[in-house]
Amino acid sequence: MTTITKPLSINDLTEMKRRGEKITCLTAYDASFSAVLDKAGIDVILVGDSLGMVIQGHSTTVPVSIEDMVYHTRCVSRARQRAFVIGDLPFMSYATPELAAKNAAKLMQLGGAQMVKLEGARVDCVSFLVGQGIPVCGHLGLLPQSINQLGRYAVQGKNQTDAEKISQDAFALQKAGATLLVLECVPASLGKHISGQLSIPVIGIGAGVNCDGQVLVLHDMLNIGIVKRPRFSKNFMVDVNSIEDAIIAYQLAVKDSRFPSLEHSF
C-alpha cells in the first residue's frame, strides 16, 4: 500500500524498468475500483475495452464505442491520485492517423487519460499521435479487436516466423515513438526477449514473468467474470478476506516476480 499521491508519469514507469522494479497494472472501469486499486498501490490503471465483455456483456470487445471509453476513463481518472491512467482506443477508432488523433484527444481531454493504447503494428498512427504530443502504448501478440479475423483467442508467436514478426513490430512501434507496450498471450521466452531488447517498458498479460510488468483484467483476478477465466490469469480471491486484500496480493506477487508462475505462462 502506498501513501504517495502525486500521479505517476511515463518517465516514472521508464525509470522503474531501468532499475528492475516490476510495474503493476490492472483494468478498472469505474471510480470505486479506481480508488481501491490506487489505495493498494497499483502503478497503472488500464481502462480497457475489455469493458465490453465484463461490464456490457458482449462476447467480444468489438461493440465498444469511443463514447463508452471516454465515459469509463473519466470515471476512473476522477478517483485515482497516484496511478498512471491509460485509455484504450476501441475498434475502428484509429482507422486513419487523423481519426486516431481525434479520438485520442477525446480520451485525454474529456476522459483524463495520460496515454492511449492501440492494437497492432500501426506505426502510421503511433508516429502521427506522438507528433501531436499524445503518449502511446502499443499492443502486440493476441489482439482482441481482431478476433473475427483470428477466429479464436489463441497463443501468438509460437513458431519462429511469427515470433520474429512480433519482435520486429515491437521495435517498429518503439521507433515510431510508443513509450509503453502491452504484450498479450505469447510464449514466455518471447516476452523475455522483447522486454530485454526494448528500452521502453513491456507489460505482459500471458507473456511470462520476465516482462517489465504485468496486467490482468480486474474481474478475472477477482473471479467474478461472466466468461471462463483465461489460463494466464489467477484467482487472487483465494485465501483472502476482501477485494482490497486480493489486489494487494496481486501487487505483491508481481513486484516479487511470483506471478505469473509457469502454470500461468505459455
PyMOL commands that set and color helices and strands:
alter all, ss='L'
color gray80, all
select helices_A, chain A and resi 10-19+31-40+51-54+66-79+97-109+123-131+144-150+160-176+188-197+218-221+243-255+262-264
alter helices_A, ss='H'
color red, helices_A
select strands_A, chain A and resi 23-27+44-47+84-88+115-117+136-141+180-184+202-205+213-216
alter strands_A, ss='S'
color yellow, strands_A
deselect
rebuild
show_as cartoon
